[in-house]
Amino acid sequence: MNTTAPTPASQRILTFLSGGIAIVSLAALAVILIQYMMQVAPAPAFLAVALYGLPVAFILLMVVLVLNFRERRRSR
């Protein structure tokens, strides 16, 4: 029988936070591309979100991955 322990709340929060940041960053990137196609200068806030959002989301997902590995190793 394969029973799994419930995921800690901190890992769930970090996972949803990183997913949300990634979605917002990709949406900002899409807005920037649309503005470039319309020959409008994009707002600096969109540039900042698109530039820093995906790396932050990636780092948060790596933290979740490390926490998951530690939890699995501890449960053995």
HELIX and SHEET records of a PDB file:
HELIX    1   1 ALA A    9  MET A   37  1                                  29    
HELIX    2   2 PRO A   44  SER A   75  1                                  32    
END                                                                             
